[in-house]
């Protein structure tokens, strides 16, 4: 009985420690999937380079959104897909 409770406690600790990392990895996967649907070929090539060096699709999406805001102005409807992709 004590072994079983110890195993359950160890499993609970393992889940508690890995949950934030798993959640962040899943969010990054979602952002990567959403961005791939709205990027053009030039952005996709830049994304591949970004992932090789940085590895954070959320930050890449933020740079695309910032670039869109600089080109189109604040609150531009053209930038909404980028904003939705990184959230």
PyMOL Python script that loads the backbone (N, CA, C, O; Angstrom):
from pymol import cmd

cmd.read_pdbstr("""\
ATOM      1  N   UNK A   1       0.823  -1.191   0.000  1.00  0.00           N
ATOM      2  CA  UNK A   1       0.000   0.000   0.000  1.00  0.00           C
ATOM      3  C   UNK A   1       0.866   1.253   0.000  1.00  0.00           C
ATOM      4  O   UNK A   1       0.573   2.208  -0.720  1.00  0.00           O
ATOM      5  N   UNK A   2       1.926   1.260   0.797  1.00  0.00           N
ATOM      6  CA  UNK A   2       2.800   2.428   0.868  1.00  0.00           C
ATOM      7  C   UNK A   2       3.548   2.602  -0.450  1.00  0.00           C
ATOM      8  O   UNK A   2       3.771   3.733  -0.882  1.00  0.00           O
ATOM      9  N   UNK A   3       3.935   1.514  -1.092  1.00  0.00           N
ATOM     10  CA  UNK A   3       4.589   1.611  -2.394  1.00  0.00           C
ATOM     11  C   UNK A   3       3.633   2.231  -3.416  1.00  0.00           C
ATOM     12  O   UNK A   3       4.037   3.061  -4.231  1.00  0.00           O
ATOM     13  N   UNK A   4       2.391   1.829  -3.366  1.00  0.00           N
ATOM     14  CA  UNK A   4       1.401   2.336  -4.304  1.00  0.00           C
ATOM     15  C   UNK A   4       1.193   3.837  -4.089  1.00  0.00           C
ATOM     16  O   UNK A   4       1.144   4.603  -5.051  1.00  0.00           O
ATOM     17  N   UNK A   5       1.071   4.250  -2.838  1.00  0.00           N
ATOM     18  CA  UNK A   5       0.915   5.673  -2.531  1.00  0.00           C
ATOM     19  C   UNK A   5       2.159   6.467  -2.921  1.00  0.00           C
ATOM     20  O   UNK A   5       2.058   7.597  -3.398  1.00  0.00           O
ATOM     21  N   UNK A   6       3.325   5.872  -2.717  1.00  0.00           N
ATOM     22  CA  UNK A   6       4.564   6.525  -3.131  1.00  0.00           C
ATOM     23  C   UNK A   6       4.622   6.690  -4.640  1.00  0.00           C
ATOM     24  O   UNK A   6       5.069   7.724  -5.138  1.00  0.00           O
ATOM     25  N   UNK A   7       4.172   5.679  -5.369  1.00  0.00           N
ATOM     26  CA  UNK A   7       4.135   5.768  -6.829  1.00  0.00           C
ATOM     27  C   UNK A   7       3.170   6.837  -7.310  1.00  0.00           C
ATOM     28  O   UNK A   7       3.471   7.578  -8.246  1.00  0.00           O
ATOM     29  N   UNK A   8       2.023   6.917  -6.676  1.00  0.00           N
ATOM     30  CA  UNK A   8       1.033   7.937  -7.027  1.00  0.00           C
ATOM     31  C   UNK A   8       1.585   9.330  -6.715  1.00  0.00           C
ATOM     32  O   UNK A   8       1.411  10.257  -7.506  1.00  0.00           O
ATOM     33  N   UNK A   9       2.244   9.476  -5.574  1.00  0.00           N
ATOM     34  CA  UNK A   9       2.824  10.768  -5.208  1.00  0.00           C
ATOM     35  C   UNK A   9       3.929  11.163  -6.192  1.00  0.00           C
ATOM     36  O   UNK A   9       4.024  12.328  -6.578  1.00  0.00           O
ATOM     37  N   UNK A  10       4.756  10.210  -6.595  1.00  0.00           N
ATOM     38  CA  UNK A  10       5.814  10.500  -7.557  1.00  0.00           C
ATOM     39  C   UNK A  10       5.228  10.899  -8.901  1.00  0.00           C
ATOM     40  O   UNK A  10       5.724  11.823  -9.546  1.00  0.00           O
ATOM     41  N   UNK A  11       4.192  10.220  -9.322  1.00  0.00           N
ATOM     42  CA  UNK A  11       3.535  10.559 -10.579  1.00  0.00           C
ATOM     43  C   UNK A  11       2.910  11.951 -10.503  1.00  0.00           C
ATOM     44  O   UNK A  11       2.990  12.716 -11.465  1.00  0.00           O
ATOM     45  N   UNK A  12       2.298  12.283  -9.385  1.00  0.00           N
ATOM     46  CA  UNK A  12       1.697  13.602  -9.202  1.00  0.00           C
ATOM     47  C   UNK A  12       2.765  14.696  -9.260  1.00  0.00           C
ATOM     48  O   UNK A  12       2.547  15.746  -9.864  1.00  0.00           O
ATOM     49  N   UNK A  13       3.909  14.452  -8.636  1.00  0.00           N
ATOM     50  CA  UNK A  13       5.000  15.430  -8.687  1.00  0.00           C
ATOM     51  C   UNK A  13       5.543  15.580 -10.102  1.00  0.00           C
ATOM     52  O   UNK A  13       5.840  16.690 -10.544  1.00  0.00           O
ATOM     53  N   UNK A  14       5.669  14.478 -10.802  1.00  0.00           N
ATOM     54  CA  UNK A  14       6.154  14.522 -12.179  1.00  0.00           C
ATOM     55  C   UNK A  14       5.209  15.346 -13.052  1.00  0.00           C
ATOM     56  O   UNK A  14       5.655  16.176 -13.843  1.00  0.00           O
ATOM     57  N   UNK A  15       3.928  15.120 -12.910  1.00  0.00           N
ATOM     58  CA  UNK A  15       2.950  15.892 -13.675  1.00  0.00           C
ATOM     59  C   UNK A  15       2.989  17.363 -13.283  1.00  0.00           C
ATOM     60  O   UNK A  15       2.915  18.238 -14.146  1.00  0.00           O
ATOM     61  N   UNK A  16       3.102  17.635 -12.008  1.00  0.00           N
ATOM     62  CA  UNK A  16       3.131  19.022 -11.538  1.00  0.00           C
ATOM     63  C   UNK A  16       4.341  19.776 -12.074  1.00  0.00           C
ATOM     64  O   UNK A  16       4.235  20.963 -12.382  1.00  0.00           O
ATOM     65  N   UNK A  17       5.477  19.119 -12.189  1.00  0.00           N
ATOM     66  CA  UNK A  17       6.675  19.793 -12.669  1.00  0.00           C
ATOM     67  C   UNK A  17       6.716  19.916 -14.188  1.00  0.00           C
ATOM     68  O   UNK A  17       7.298  20.867 -14.708  1.00  0.00           O
ATOM     69  N   UNK A  18       6.118  18.984 -14.903  1.00  0.00           N
ATOM     70  CA  UNK A  18       6.186  19.014 -16.359  1.00  0.00           C
ATOM     71  C   UNK A  18       5.007  19.735 -17.007  1.00  0.00           C
ATOM     72  O   UNK A  18       5.080  20.080 -18.187  1.00  0.00           O
ATOM     73  N   UNK A  19       3.931  19.970 -16.272  1.00  0.00           N
ATOM     74  CA  UNK A  19       2.748  20.592 -16.841  1.00  0.00           C
ATOM     75  C   UNK A  19       3.032  21.947 -17.485  1.00  0.00           C
ATOM     76  O   UNK A  19       2.603  22.153 -18.620  1.00  0.00           O
ATOM     77  N   UNK A  20       3.725  22.884 -16.838  1.00  0.00           N
ATOM     78  CA  UNK A  20       3.966  24.185 -17.485  1.00  0.00           C
ATOM     79  C   UNK A  20       4.763  24.060 -18.784  1.00  0.00           C
ATOM     80  O   UNK A  20       4.495  24.782 -19.744  1.00  0.00           O
ATOM     81  N   UNK A  21       5.726  23.162 -18.823  1.00  0.00           N
ATOM     82  CA  UNK A  21       6.527  22.984 -20.036  1.00  0.00           C
ATOM     83  C   UNK A  21       5.686  22.378 -21.160  1.00  0.00           C
ATOM     84  O   UNK A  21       5.813  22.771 -22.320  1.00  0.00           O
ATOM     85  N   UNK A  22       4.849  21.443 -20.815  1.00  0.00           N
ATOM     86  CA  UNK A  22       3.982  20.826 -21.822  1.00  0.00           C
ATOM     87  C   UNK A  22       2.976  21.843 -22.356  1.00  0.00           C
ATOM     88  O   UNK A  22       2.684  21.861 -23.552  1.00  0.00           O
ATOM     89  N   UNK A  23       2.458  22.668 -21.490  1.00  0.00           N
ATOM     90  CA  UNK A  23       1.503  23.691 -21.909  1.00  0.00           C
ATOM     91  C   UNK A  23       2.164  24.708 -22.834  1.00  0.00           C
ATOM     92  O   UNK A  23       1.573  25.106 -23.838  1.00  0.00           O
ATOM     93  N   UNK A  24       3.371  25.127 -22.511  1.00  0.00           N
ATOM     94  CA  UNK A  24       4.113  26.073 -23.352  1.00  0.00           C
ATOM     95  C   UNK A  24       4.453  25.444 -24.705  1.00  0.00           C
ATOM     96  O   UNK A  24       4.360  26.110 -25.736  1.00  0.00           O
ATOM     97  N   UNK A  25       4.837  24.196 -24.707  1.00  0.00           N
ATOM     98  CA  UNK A  25       5.149  23.512 -25.964  1.00  0.00           C
ATOM     99  C   UNK A  25       3.905  23.397 -26.843  1.00  0.00           C
ATOM    100  O   UNK A  25       3.992  23.568 -28.059  1.00  0.00           O
ATOM    101  N   UNK A  26       2.769  23.116 -26.253  1.00  0.00           N
ATOM    102  CA  UNK A  26       1.540  23.010 -27.022  1.00  0.00           C
ATOM    103  C   UNK A  26       1.130  24.371 -27.586  1.00  0.00           C
ATOM    104  O   UNK A  26       0.679  24.463 -28.727  1.00  0.00           O
ATOM    105  N   UNK A  27       1.286  25.419 -26.789  1.00  0.00           N
ATOM    106  CA  UNK A  27       0.964  26.765 -27.264  1.00  0.00           C
ATOM    107  C   UNK A  27       1.881  27.151 -28.433  1.00  0.00           C
ATOM    108  O   UNK A  27       1.420  27.745 -29.408  1.00  0.00           O
ATOM    109  N   UNK A  28       3.161  26.822 -28.344  1.00  0.00           N
ATOM    110  CA  UNK A  28       4.090  27.093 -29.436  1.00  0.00           C
ATOM    111  C   UNK A  28       3.694  26.334 -30.694  1.00  0.00           C
ATOM    112  O   UNK A  28       3.777  26.865 -31.802  1.00  0.00           O
ATOM    113  N   UNK A  29       3.265  25.097 -30.518  1.00  0.00           N
ATOM    114  CA  UNK A  29       2.799  24.304 -31.659  1.00  0.00           C
ATOM    115  C   UNK A  29       1.576  24.947 -32.307  1.00  0.00           C
ATOM    116  O   UNK A  29       1.487  25.008 -33.533  1.00  0.00           O
ATOM    117  N   UNK A  30       0.638  25.425 -31.499  1.00  0.00           N
ATOM    118  CA  UNK A  30      -0.551  26.073 -32.038  1.00  0.00           C
ATOM    119  C   UNK A  30      -0.190  27.333 -32.812  1.00  0.00           C
ATOM    120  O   UNK A  30      -0.728  27.571 -33.894  1.00  0.00           O
ATOM    121  N   UNK A  31       0.712  28.139 -32.270  1.00  0.00           N
ATOM    122  CA  UNK A  31       1.134  29.370 -32.947  1.00  0.00           C
ATOM    123  C   UNK A  31       1.822  29.029 -34.266  1.00  0.00           C
ATOM    124  O   UNK A  31       1.575  29.671 -35.287  1.00  0.00           O
ATOM    125  N   UNK A  32       2.675  28.028 -34.238  1.00  0.00           N
ATOM    126  CA  UNK A  32       3.373  27.604 -35.455  1.00  0.00           C
ATOM    127  C   UNK A  32       2.385  27.171 -36.524  1.00  0.00           C
ATOM    128  O   UNK A  32       2.561  27.512 -37.694  1.00  0.00           O
ATOM    129  N   UNK A  33       1.357  26.434 -36.152  1.00  0.00           N
ATOM    130  CA  UNK A  33       0.349  25.976 -37.092  1.00  0.00           C
ATOM    131  C   UNK A  33      -0.454  27.146 -37.648  1.00  0.00           C
ATOM    132  O   UNK A  33      -0.710  27.207 -38.851  1.00  0.00           O
ATOM    133  N   UNK A  34      -0.850  28.069 -36.786  1.00  0.00           N
ATOM    134  CA  UNK A  34      -1.628  29.228 -37.241  1.00  0.00           C
ATOM    135  C   UNK A  34      -0.804  30.132 -38.150  1.00  0.00           C
ATOM    136  O   UNK A  34      -1.311  30.656 -39.141  1.00  0.00           O
ATOM    137  N   UNK A  35       0.471  30.313 -37.807  1.00  0.00           N
ATOM    138  CA  UNK A  35       1.324  31.175 -38.631  1.00  0.00           C
ATOM    139  C   UNK A  35       1.568  30.567 -40.005  1.00  0.00           C
ATOM    140  O   UNK A  35       1.613  31.291 -41.000  1.00  0.00           O
ATOM    141  N   UNK A  36       1.725  29.259 -40.075  1.00  0.00           N
ATOM    142  CA  UNK A  36       2.001  28.633 -41.365  1.00  0.00           C
ATOM    143  C   UNK A  36       0.850  28.837 -42.341  1.00  0.00           C
ATOM    144  O   UNK A  36       1.062  28.809 -43.553  1.00  0.00           O
ATOM    145  N   UNK A  37      -0.358  29.041 -41.839  1.00  0.00           N
ATOM    146  CA  UNK A  37      -1.510  29.255 -42.709  1.00  0.00           C
ATOM    147  C   UNK A  37      -1.552  30.671 -43.292  1.00  0.00           C
ATOM    148  O   UNK A  37      -2.174  30.881 -44.333  1.00  0.00           O
ATOM    149  N   UNK A  38      -0.904  31.646 -42.647  1.00  0.00           N
ATOM    150  CA  UNK A  38      -1.011  33.032 -43.112  1.00  0.00           C
ATOM    151  C   UNK A  38       0.290  33.598 -43.657  1.00  0.00           C
ATOM    152  O   UNK A  38       0.306  34.731 -44.138  1.00  0.00           O
ATOM    153  N   UNK A  39       1.381  32.844 -43.597  1.00  0.00           N
ATOM    154  CA  UNK A  39       2.666  33.357 -44.092  1.00  0.00           C
ATOM    155  C   UNK A  39       2.815  33.113 -45.584  1.00  0.00           C
ATOM    156  O   UNK A  39       2.296  32.138 -46.128  1.00  0.00           O
ATOM    157  N   UNK A  40       3.540  34.027 -46.239  1.00  0.00           N
ATOM    158  CA  UNK A  40       3.879  33.803 -47.637  1.00  0.00           C
ATOM    159  C   UNK A  40       5.196  33.029 -47.703  1.00  0.00           C
ATOM    160  O   UNK A  40       5.765  32.681 -46.669  1.00  0.00           O
ATOM    161  N   UNK A  41       5.676  32.760 -48.910  1.00  0.00           N
ATOM    162  CA  UNK A  41       6.887  31.940 -49.073  1.00  0.00           C
ATOM    163  C   UNK A  41       8.112  32.606 -48.452  1.00  0.00           C
ATOM    164  O   UNK A  41       8.958  31.921 -47.876  1.00  0.00           O
ATOM    165  N   UNK A  42       8.220  33.925 -48.561  1.00  0.00           N
ATOM    166  CA  UNK A  42       9.360  34.640 -47.978  1.00  0.00           C
ATOM    167  C   UNK A  42       9.353  34.517 -46.458  1.00  0.00           C
ATOM    168  O   UNK A  42      10.389  34.269 -45.841  1.00  0.00           O
ATOM    169  N   UNK A  43       8.178  34.692 -45.864  1.00  0.00           N
ATOM    170  CA  UNK A  43       8.055  34.571 -44.404  1.00  0.00           C
ATOM    171  C   UNK A  43       8.309  33.143 -43.932  1.00  0.00           C
ATOM    172  O   UNK A  43       8.878  32.935 -42.861  1.00  0.00           O
ATOM    173  N   UNK A  44       7.891  32.163 -44.726  1.00  0.00           N
ATOM    174  CA  UNK A  44       8.129  30.763 -44.349  1.00  0.00           C
ATOM    175  C   UNK A  44       9.622  30.436 -44.349  1.00  0.00           C
ATOM    176  O   UNK A  44      10.096  29.698 -43.485  1.00  0.00           O
ATOM    177  N   UNK A  45      10.370  30.989 -45.324  1.00  0.00           N
ATOM    178  CA  UNK A  45      11.822  30.782 -45.346  1.00  0.00           C
ATOM    179  C   UNK A  45      12.475  31.462 -44.148  1.00  0.00           C
ATOM    180  O   UNK A  45      13.370  30.897 -43.520  1.00  0.00           O
ATOM    181  N   UNK A  46      12.030  32.667 -43.835  1.00  0.00           N
ATOM    182  CA  UNK A  46      12.561  33.378 -42.663  1.00  0.00           C
ATOM    183  C   UNK A  46      12.201  32.631 -41.381  1.00  0.00           C
ATOM    184  O   UNK A  46      12.986  32.604 -40.433  1.00  0.00           O
ATOM    185  N   UNK A  47      11.025  32.030 -41.354  1.00  0.00           N
ATOM    186  CA  UNK A  47      10.605  31.267 -40.174  1.00  0.00           C
ATOM    187  C   UNK A  47      11.498  30.048 -39.972  1.00  0.00           C
ATOM    188  O   UNK A  47      11.861  29.731 -38.839  1.00  0.00           O
ATOM    189  N   UNK A  48      11.854  29.369 -41.046  1.00  0.00           N
ATOM    190  CA  UNK A  48      12.756  28.222 -40.938  1.00  0.00           C
ATOM    191  C   UNK A  48      14.106  28.638 -40.377  1.00  0.00           C
ATOM    192  O   UNK A  48      14.669  27.941 -39.533  1.00  0.00           O
ATOM    193  N   UNK A  49      14.628  29.764 -40.838  1.00  0.00           N
ATOM    194  CA  UNK A  49      15.893  30.274 -40.294  1.00  0.00           C
ATOM    195  C   UNK A  49      15.743  30.656 -38.825  1.00  0.00           C
ATOM    196  O   UNK A  49      16.625  30.380 -38.012  1.00  0.00           O
ATOM    197  N   UNK A  50      14.629  31.290 -38.492  1.00  0.00           N
ATOM    198  CA  UNK A  50      14.367  31.706 -37.115  1.00  0.00           C
ATOM    199  C   UNK A  50      14.317  30.490 -36.186  1.00  0.00           C
ATOM    200  O   UNK A  50      14.896  30.505 -35.100  1.00  0.00           O
ATOM    201  N   UNK A  51      13.627  29.448 -36.622  1.00  0.00           N
ATOM    202  CA  UNK A  51      13.497  28.253 -35.793  1.00  0.00           C
ATOM    203  C   UNK A  51      14.839  27.548 -35.609  1.00  0.00           C
ATOM    204  O   UNK A  51      15.074  26.919 -34.577  1.00  0.00           O
ATOM    205  N   UNK A  52      15.711  27.649 -36.597  1.00  0.00           N
ATOM    206  CA  UNK A  52      17.028  27.023 -36.484  1.00  0.00           C
ATOM    207  C   UNK A  52      17.900  27.747 -35.463  1.00  0.00           C
ATOM    208  O   UNK A  52      18.730  27.122 -34.803  1.00  0.00           O
ATOM    209  N   UNK A  53      17.720  29.055 -35.330  1.00  0.00           N
ATOM    210  CA  UNK A  53      18.568  29.812 -34.414  1.00  0.00           C
ATOM    211  C   UNK A  53      17.882  30.125 -33.094  1.00  0.00           C
ATOM    212  O   UNK A  53      18.488  29.989 -32.032  1.00  0.00           O
ATOM    213  N   UNK A  54      16.626  30.543 -33.151  1.00  0.00           N
ATOM    214  CA  UNK A  54      15.938  30.983 -31.944  1.00  0.00           C
ATOM    215  C   UNK A  54      15.011  29.908 -31.397  1.00  0.00           C
ATOM    216  O   UNK A  54      15.065  29.580 -30.211  1.00  0.00           O
ATOM    217  N   UNK A  55      14.166  29.362 -32.253  1.00  0.00           N
ATOM    218  CA  UNK A  55      13.288  28.285 -31.835  1.00  0.00           C
ATOM    219  C   UNK A  55      12.004  28.695 -31.161  1.00  0.00           C
ATOM    220  O   UNK A  55      11.326  27.849 -30.578  1.00  0.00           O
ATOM    221  N   UNK A  56      11.639  29.980 -31.219  1.00  0.00           N
ATOM    222  CA  UNK A  56      10.420  30.424 -30.553  1.00  0.00           C
ATOM    223  C   UNK A  56       9.446  30.999 -31.574  1.00  0.00           C
ATOM    224  O   UNK A  56       9.624  32.133 -32.020  1.00  0.00           O
ATOM    225  N   UNK A  57       8.419  30.238 -31.954  1.00  0.00           N
ATOM    226  CA  UNK A  57       7.482  30.741 -32.958  1.00  0.00           C
ATOM    227  C   UNK A  57       6.639  31.914 -32.464  1.00  0.00           C
ATOM    228  O   UNK A  57       6.157  32.708 -33.272  1.00  0.00           O
ATOM    229  N   UNK A  58       6.458  32.031 -31.168  1.00  0.00           N
ATOM    230  CA  UNK A  58       5.665  33.135 -30.633  1.00  0.00           C
ATOM    231  C   UNK A  58       6.380  34.464 -30.869  1.00  0.00           C
ATOM    232  O   UNK A  58       5.750  35.448 -31.257  1.00  0.00           O
ATOM    233  N   UNK A  59       7.673  34.496 -30.640  1.00  0.00           N
ATOM    234  CA  UNK A  59       8.427  35.726 -30.878  1.00  0.00           C
ATOM    235  C   UNK A  59       8.482  36.054 -32.365  1.00  0.00           C
ATOM    236  O   UNK A  59       8.444  37.225 -32.739  1.00  0.00           O
ATOM    237  N   UNK A  60       8.571  35.032 -33.217  1.00  0.00           N
ATOM    238  CA  UNK A  60       8.561  35.285 -34.654  1.00  0.00           C
ATOM    239  C   UNK A  60       7.217  35.865 -35.074  1.00  0.00           C
ATOM    240  O   UNK A  60       7.173  36.803 -35.870  1.00  0.00           O
ATOM    241  N   UNK A  61       6.142  35.331 -34.559  1.00  0.00           N
ATOM    242  CA  UNK A  61       4.820  35.874 -34.848  1.00  0.00           C
ATOM    243  C   UNK A  61       4.688  37.305 -34.382  1.00  0.00           C
ATOM    244  O   UNK A  61       4.046  38.122 -35.042  1.00  0.00           O
ATOM    245  N   UNK A  62       5.296  37.618 -33.243  1.00  0.00           N
ATOM    246  CA  UNK A  62       5.269  38.996 -32.741  1.00  0.00           C
ATOM    247  C   UNK A  62       6.018  39.927 -33.687  1.00  0.00           C
ATOM    248  O   UNK A  62       5.585  41.057 -33.913  1.00  0.00           O
ATOM    249  N   UNK A  63       7.143  39.463 -34.245  1.00  0.00           N
ATOM    250  CA  UNK A  63       7.873  40.315 -35.195  1.00  0.00           C
ATOM    251  C   UNK A  63       7.059  40.519 -36.473  1.00  0.00           C
ATOM    252  O   UNK A  63       7.085  41.608 -37.046  1.00  0.00           O
ATOM    253  N   UNK A  64       6.338  39.493 -36.928  1.00  0.00           N
ATOM    254  CA  UNK A  64       5.472  39.673 -38.097  1.00  0.00           C
ATOM    255  C   UNK A  64       4.353  40.671 -37.801  1.00  0.00           C
ATOM    256  O   UNK A  64       4.019  41.506 -38.641  1.00  0.00           O
ATOM    257  N   UNK A  65       3.788  40.580 -36.622  1.00  0.00           N
ATOM    258  CA  UNK A  65       2.733  41.511 -36.226  1.00  0.00           C
ATOM    259  C   UNK A  65       3.272  42.938 -36.126  1.00  0.00           C
ATOM    260  O   UNK A  65       2.627  43.878 -36.591  1.00  0.00           O
ATOM    261  N   UNK A  66       4.435  43.103 -35.530  1.00  0.00           N
ATOM    262  CA  UNK A  66       5.040  44.430 -35.427  1.00  0.00           C
ATOM    263  C   UNK A  66       5.347  45.013 -36.807  1.00  0.00           C
ATOM    264  O   UNK A  66       5.139  46.202 -37.049  1.00  0.00           O
ATOM    265  N   UNK A  67       5.843  44.167 -37.702  1.00  0.00           N
ATOM    266  CA  UNK A  67       6.131  44.626 -39.064  1.00  0.00           C
ATOM    267  C   UNK A  67       4.843  45.069 -39.753  1.00  0.00           C
ATOM    268  O   UNK A  67       4.820  46.091 -40.438  1.00  0.00           O
ATOM    269  N   UNK A  68       3.789  44.310 -39.574  1.00  0.00           N
ATOM    270  CA  UNK A  68       2.504  44.659 -40.167  1.00  0.00           C
ATOM    271  C   UNK A  68       1.993  45.991 -39.624  1.00  0.00           C
ATOM    272  O   UNK A  68       1.453  46.803 -40.376  1.00  0.00           O
ATOM    273  N   UNK A  69       2.158  46.213 -38.341  1.00  0.00           N
ATOM    274  CA  UNK A  69       1.728  47.488 -37.749  1.00  0.00           C
ATOM    275  C   UNK A  69       2.545  48.659 -38.285  1.00  0.00           C
ATOM    276  O   UNK A  69       2.000  49.739 -38.511  1.00  0.00           O
ATOM    277  N   UNK A  70       3.841  48.457 -38.490  1.00  0.00           N
ATOM    278  CA  UNK A  70       4.673  49.528 -39.049  1.00  0.00           C
ATOM    279  C   UNK A  70       4.252  49.860 -40.483  1.00  0.00           C
ATOM    280  O   UNK A  70       4.237  51.027 -40.874  1.00  0.00           O
ATOM    281  N   UNK A  71       3.916  48.843 -41.253  1.00  0.00           N
ATOM    282  CA  UNK A  71       3.549  49.061 -42.652  1.00  0.00           C
ATOM    283  C   UNK A  71       2.128  49.609 -42.786  1.00  0.00           C
ATOM    284  O   UNK A  71       1.890  50.525 -43.573  1.00  0.00           O
ATOM    285  N   UNK A  72       1.191  49.058 -42.030  1.00  0.00           N
ATOM    286  CA  UNK A  72      -0.231  49.392 -42.205  1.00  0.00           C
ATOM    287  C   UNK A  72      -0.783  50.363 -41.178  1.00  0.00           C
ATOM    288  O   UNK A  72      -1.903  50.847 -41.345  1.00  0.00           O
ATOM    289  N   UNK A  73      -0.053  50.660 -40.141  1.00  0.00           N
ATOM    290  CA  UNK A  73      -0.547  51.564 -39.109  1.00  0.00           C
ATOM    291  C   UNK A  73      -1.221  50.808 -37.975  1.00  0.00           C
ATOM    292  O   UNK A  73      -1.518  49.617 -38.074  1.00  0.00           O
ATOM    293  N   UNK A  74      -1.446  51.534 -36.908  1.00  0.00           N
ATOM    294  CA  UNK A  74      -2.036  50.932 -35.706  1.00  0.00           C
ATOM    295  C   UNK A  74      -3.476  50.507 -35.968  1.00  0.00           C
ATOM    296  O   UNK A  74      -4.210  51.171 -36.699  1.00  0.00           O
ATOM    297  N   UNK A  75      -3.860  49.408 -35.367  1.00  0.00           N
ATOM    298  CA  UNK A  75      -5.216  48.856 -35.460  1.00  0.00           C
ATOM    299  C   UNK A  75      -5.646  48.540 -36.891  1.00  0.00           C
ATOM    300  O   UNK A  75      -6.829  48.631 -37.220  1.00  0.00           O
ATOM    301  N   UNK A  76      -4.702  48.176 -37.727  1.00  0.00           N
ATOM    302  CA  UNK A  76      -5.030  47.838 -39.116  1.00  0.00           C
ATOM    303  C   UNK A  76      -5.702  46.472 -39.177  1.00  0.00           C
ATOM    304  O   UNK A  76      -5.240  45.534 -38.528  1.00  0.00           O
ATOM    305  N   UNK A  77      -6.767  46.342 -39.932  1.00  0.00           N
ATOM    306  CA  UNK A  77      -7.437  45.043 -40.059  1.00  0.00           C
ATOM    307  C   UNK A  77      -6.541  43.979 -40.703  1.00  0.00           C
ATOM    308  O   UNK A  77      -6.733  42.785 -40.470  1.00  0.00           O
ATOM    309  N   UNK A  78      -5.583  44.398 -41.497  1.00  0.00           N
ATOM    310  CA  UNK A  78      -4.685  43.442 -42.147  1.00  0.00           C
ATOM    311  C   UNK A  78      -3.802  42.717 -41.137  1.00  0.00           C
ATOM    312  O   UNK A  78      -3.284  41.638 -41.426  1.00  0.00           O
ATOM    313  N   UNK A  79      -3.628  43.301 -39.960  1.00  0.00           N
ATOM    314  CA  UNK A  79      -2.751  42.718 -38.942  1.00  0.00           C
ATOM    315  C   UNK A  79      -3.474  41.766 -37.998  1.00  0.00           C
ATOM    316  O   UNK A  79      -2.829  41.081 -37.204  1.00  0.00           O
ATOM    317  N   UNK A  80      -4.778  41.712 -38.071  1.00  0.00           N
ATOM    318  CA  UNK A  80      -5.557  40.863 -37.167  1.00  0.00           C
ATOM    319  C   UNK A  80      -5.176  39.380 -37.248  1.00  0.00           C
ATOM    320  O   UNK A  80      -5.101  38.732 -36.204  1.00  0.00           O
ATOM    321  N   UNK A  81      -4.932  38.810 -38.442  1.00  0.00           N
ATOM    322  CA  UNK A  81      -4.554  37.391 -38.459  1.00  0.00           C
ATOM    323  C   UNK A  81      -3.276  37.103 -37.683  1.00  0.00           C
ATOM    324  O   UNK A  81      -3.162  36.053 -37.051  1.00  0.00           O
ATOM    325  N   UNK A  82      -2.315  38.018 -37.720  1.00  0.00           N
ATOM    326  CA  UNK A  82      -1.077  37.823 -36.960  1.00  0.00           C
ATOM    327  C   UNK A  82      -1.348  37.888 -35.462  1.00  0.00           C
ATOM    328  O   UNK A  82      -0.803  37.100 -34.689  1.00  0.00           O
ATOM    329  N   UNK A  83      -2.191  38.829 -35.061  1.00  0.00           N
ATOM    330  CA  UNK A  83      -2.509  38.952 -33.648  1.00  0.00           C
ATOM    331  C   UNK A  83      -3.234  37.709 -33.142  1.00  0.00           C
ATOM    332  O   UNK A  83      -2.930  37.208 -32.059  1.00  0.00           O
ATOM    333  N   UNK A  84      -4.192  37.211 -33.925  1.00  0.00           N
ATOM    334  CA  UNK A  84      -4.920  35.997 -33.521  1.00  0.00           C
ATOM    335  C   UNK A  84      -3.979  34.772 -33.482  1.00  0.00           C
ATOM    336  O   UNK A  84      -4.151  33.872 -32.661  1.00  0.00           O
ATOM    337  N   UNK A  85      -3.002  34.761 -34.371  1.00  0.00           N
ATOM    338  CA  UNK A  85      -2.092  33.609 -34.432  1.00  0.00           C
ATOM    339  C   UNK A  85      -1.204  33.530 -33.201  1.00  0.00           C
ATOM    340  O   UNK A  85      -0.887  32.431 -32.746  1.00  0.00           O
ATOM    341  N   UNK A  86      -0.796  34.659 -32.657  1.00  0.00           N
ATOM    342  CA  UNK A  86       0.147  34.621 -31.526  1.00  0.00           C
ATOM    343  C   UNK A  86      -0.548  34.573 -30.176  1.00  0.00           C
ATOM    344  O   UNK A  86       0.111  34.410 -29.149  1.00  0.00           O
ATOM    345  N   UNK A  87      -1.861  34.710 -30.159  1.00  0.00           N
ATOM    346  CA  UNK A  87      -2.564  34.667 -28.867  1.00  0.00           C
ATOM    347  C   UNK A  87      -2.914  33.266 -28.484  1.00  0.00           C
ATOM    348  O   UNK A  87      -3.507  33.044 -27.429  1.00  0.00           O
TER     349      UNK A  87
END
""", "prot")
cmd.dss("prot")
cmd.show_as("cartoon", "prot")
cmd.util.cbc("prot")
cmd.orient("prot")
